[in-house]
Amino acid sequence: FIAAKAKEKNIRLSVSCDPHIPKVKADATRLTQALANYCSNAVKFTEPGGQVIVTTTVSEDGEVAVRIRDTGVGMDSDDLKMALELFRQTAAGRKAGGTGLGLPLTKALTEANRARFAIKSERGRGTLVEIIFPANRVLVS
């Protein structure tokens, strides 16, 4: 669905996940829902010709991170604060037909999996969402 929407909007979707990334302790269904929502938002708020990049990494201290970066409309600090509140929407969110639930609920799904949620955004330059699993949630293979 997400790849098809990106193609429809002429957005380049790149997925570069390390094939040797360790597995993490998580509810696969809920984690998949969270990742799908983050990626869907990235495509939704990126203009045609833009880009969405999904990557994975392992830090030196053993944390595993999934990053979703886009070149979309981005948000300033006030919009970012609003977007993380239930039933609140930014102007871009209203225009896109959102409900004001997606980001707060997806953040909750991330945290329910004992992962950290981080978001950085800059108006006109895009957004970076990170799901970070601490080393104690990473399975040793």
Secondary structure, 3 states (H helix, E strand, C coil): CHHHHHHHCCCEEEEECCCCCCCECCCHHHHHHHHHHHHHHHHHCCCCCCEEEEEEEECCCCCEEEEEEECCCCCCHHHHHHHCCCCCCCHHHHHCCCCCCHHHHHHHHHHHCCCEEEEEEECCCEEEEEEEECHHHECCC
